[in-house]
Amino acid sequence: MGFWTDKKILVTGGAGFLGSFIVEKLVKERKVDAGEIRIPRSQETDLRRWENCVKAVKDIDVVIHLAAKVGGIGFNKKYPATLFYENAIMGIQLMEAAREEGIQKFVAIGTVCAYPKHTPVPFREEDLWNGYPEETNAPYGISKKILWVQAKAYRDQYGFNAIYLLPVNLYGPRDNFDPEQSHVIPALIKKMVDAKSEGKKKVVVWGTGKASREFLYVEDAAEGILLAAEKYNKPDPINLGAGKEITIAELVKLIVRFTGYQGKIINDDSKPDGQPRRCLDTSKAKKEFGFEAKTDLKEGLKRTIEWYTKARTKTS
């Protein structure tokens, strides 16, 4: 708890999905005064602009950089240049502004998409540079991977305390359920809940269902990031995950069961599967700062479905 005492904290993306849970944990569990947490909103503080990065880090002690332009496979295929440029320029400028300001610690959040397409499972941090990322999300993955290069370079030249974390796919309440931008779990939950409500007899799912993914519940991810901020001060990247994988086909079955949808599931194998497999080696996070995921996927899915169902009812 002492780490956060008298600290002014910048949480970019603090009003978003993951960020909102980090801010809540800072206030409720770490006892940080909410007035000491700065949360720039993209409408007023465009971090693609240098002057806004400078303003954002003014008088700040710790930066947790979560802000990102993200989306699922379809979004990545449609906007590769946007995803590369916006994520790279935000991170590069913010870290440089933070260095110039003399902040004490910078926590950079990367992505599992940075790993090579055919990384052996489980993904080990040492494998990060052993190939090119899966093509559909390579621009996004590389834009975030750049931040690790920057963090290490700044540590080597300036003694700047920047750490780099690699979270796997996140999910949970408050996720983005917009079909244009959502990732696989919110996209599937929305499809099943909506289809059940509207009496649709079939739902089309992208891909063959053979690809595997690992999912980390958002509250667990938030705890892992805060533990790393408190305890980890080394240059090496660190995976954040649950250490378990599931095929998309099995994931679909779980979501069908938990939503109660009784129609037919059709796989559109003309759509891409994305990376063949994803599962992280999470042993370093446990060793370095004591992080282990606590939320079982089935329980996390039930909570997420319950949240979306209530939110959908309120807006309909």
N, C-alpha and C positions, 0 to 999 in steps of 0.2 A: 504493500500500500504506500510505503514511503516514497517510492519512485515518483508518484504523481503529486506529492506535496509541493505547493507553491509553483506548480507548472502551468504555463499557458499553452493550450493544445490546439493545433489546427487539424481538423478532420475534413479533408476534401471529400465530397460525396457523403457528408455526414447526414444529409436529409434523405439519402437513398436507402436501398434495400439493406445491404450489409452495414452501411454507416449508421443507420438509425439504431441498430442493436449495439454497436460499439459505443455510441454516445450514451445510450441507456445504461450500459454496464459501467461506464466511467462514472456516471452520476450515482447510480444506486448501489453498486458494489465496491467501486474504488473511492467513493465519497468525494468526487471532484465537484466543485461548485460549477453549476451549469454556465455561470457567467465567465468562467475561465476557458470555455471551449468555443472556439471560433468555427462556424460552419458556413463557408461561402456558398451561396446559391448561384447556379450557373446563369440564371436570368440577369443577375446583377454583377457577377464576378466571372467573366469569361477567362478561364485559365489558359486559353490559347494565346492570350495577349500578355506580353512580358510585364507591363506595368501593373496588371492585376495580380500576377504572381508575387511581385515585390510587395504590394499592399497586403496580400493575404498572409505573408510570413512575418510582417512587422511585429516586433516584440513577442514573438512566439518562441517557446522552448522545445516543443516536440511536434513534429509533423507526421500525421498518418495519412498517406496519400492513397485514397480509394477511388477518387473520381475517374470515371472511364466511360468511353463510348463502347457499348457492348451489344451483342445480339446472338441469335442462334445461327445455324448453318445458312439458312436462306438470307438472313441479314448480312452475314459475312460475305456471301457470294455477290450480293447486290452492291455493297458499299465498301470494297476492300481498301480503296484509297483513303476514304474518309476515316475508316477505322485506324489505318496506319498513321496518317498524319496527326489526327486529333489526339490520339493516345500518346504518341511519341512527343509531340510538341508540349503538351501539358506537363508530362513528367520531367522532361529535360529542363524546361524553364523553371519549374517549381523547385527542383533540386538545386539548380544554380542559384536561384534567389535565396533559398534557405541557407546555402553555404555562405553567400555574401552577408546574410543577416547574422550568421554565427549561431544558428540554432544548435541545440545539444544533441538531438537525435532525429533521424529521418527514417520512417518505416515505409518502404516501397512495396506495394502489392503487385506481384506479377500474375501469371496465369499458367495453368496446366497446358494451355495451347502453345506455350513456348517450347515444349518438348518435341523432339523429332517424331515424325509420323510412325516409324517402326521401332520405337523405344522398347526394349525388353521389359516385360512386366515382372515385378513391380518397378515403376520408374524410380531410379536413383538420381539424386542431384548431380552426380558425376556424369550422367548421360546427357546432360542438357545441351551439349554442343556436338553430339555425335550424329548429326544429320539435319535435314530441313523439316520444318513442321508440316503437318497435314495441310494440303494446299488450300482448302476452303477457309481455314482460319489462320493461315501463316502470316498475313499482313498484321492482324491483331496480335498474334503471339509474339512476333518479332518486335513490334512497337513496345511491348511490355518488357521483353527480354533486354532491350537496349538499356533499361533502367538498372539492371544488374551490372552491366558493363560500366555505366556511369557511376554507380555507387562504389564499385571497387576502385575505379580510377580516382575518384574523389578521396576515398580512404587512403590510397597509396600516396597521392600528391599532397593532400591538405590535412590528412588525419581526421577527415569528416566521418562522423559515426552514422553511416547509413546502412541499414539491413534490408535484405530482399527476401520476401516470402512468396511461395508458389502454391496458392490454394487450388484445390481441385474444384469441379463444378459444385456450386452452392445451390441450395434450395431452402424454402421455408415460407412462413407467413410474410406478407408484404412484398413478395417477389413481383417481378414484372410479368403480368399476364397478357400484355399486348401481343397479339399474334405476329406482328411485324418484327418484334424485338425479343420475344421471350425465348428462354432456353428450353431444353427438352421436358423437364418435369412440369413447370407451369403451363407449357404448351399442351401437354397431354392431359393435365388436370382440367384445363379449360375446355378442351375438346369433349372429354367424357361427361363433365358436369353439364355443359351446355346441351350436348346431344341427348342426355337423359331428360333434361328439363323440356326440351323441344320435341321429344318423341322421335328422334332420328333413328333409323334402323341400322345405319352403318356409320363408321368413323374411319377415315383414311389416315394412316400413319406413315410418315416419311421413312424410307429405307427398308432394308431387309429385316431389321430387328436383330441381326447377328452381332453388331458392334457392342462392345461393353463400355460401361462408364462407372466411375466412382463418384459418390455424392456426399457432400459434407453439409450437415444442417447448419443454418446460418448462425444460430446462437453459439454453436461449438466453434465456428470459424471466428466469430468475434472474440471469444475467450482466447483462442490460440494467438490471434494478433496482439491482444493486450499482454499476454504472457511473454511473447517475443519482445515487445516494446520494453517490458520491465527487466527482462533477464538476458536477452541475447545481444551480443555486441561483436559479432565476428563477420568477416566478409563473405563467407560461403552461403549460397542460397539454401533455403530450408523449405521442404514440402509441408503443406498443411492438408491433411485428408483424414479419411476414416480407415483407409487401408483395406477396403473391400470393394470388389467390382460386381456388377450385375449387367446382364445383357439387356438391351433395349426391349427385346421381346418379353423377358421376365418382368421388367419394370412396367410395361404396358399391362400385363396380367394383374399386377398388384394394384395399379391405379384403377383398372376396370372393377376389380373386386371391392376396393374401398369406396369408390364412388357409386357402386350399385348399378352401373350401366350394363344393360343386357343385350345390346345390339351386336352387330357383326364388326370385327376389326379387319380392315383390309390394308395390307402392306403395299405401298407404292415404291417398288424397287427401282423405279427410274430416278428417284431422288437419292442424293448421296447419303452414305452412312457416316461420313466424317472419319475421324481417326479409328482404326480397327479396334484397339483396346486402350483403356485408361485405368490404371490403378497405381497408386503411389506407395513407395516405401516411406513410411512415416516414422521410422525409428529415430532419426536425428532430432525431430521436434520433441519427442519424449525425452531423449537424453539431454538435450541442450536447455530446454525450458519447461519440461514436465507436462507437455500437452498430449492429451489423448482425447479423441472424439467420444462423447458419451451417449449421443442420441442414435438409437437404432433406426435404420431406414424406414421400416414399417411404421414405427411410431411417428417419425418425422413427416411421412407422407400423410398420415391421418390428420395431424395438426394442420398441415398445409391445405389439405382438402377442406377441412372444417373452416379455416380462415377464408378461403376463396368463396366457399358456398355462402357464408355470412355476408362477405363484401359484395357479392353478386346480388344478393337479395336486397341489400340496402340501396343499390344503384338502379335496380330494375323497377 
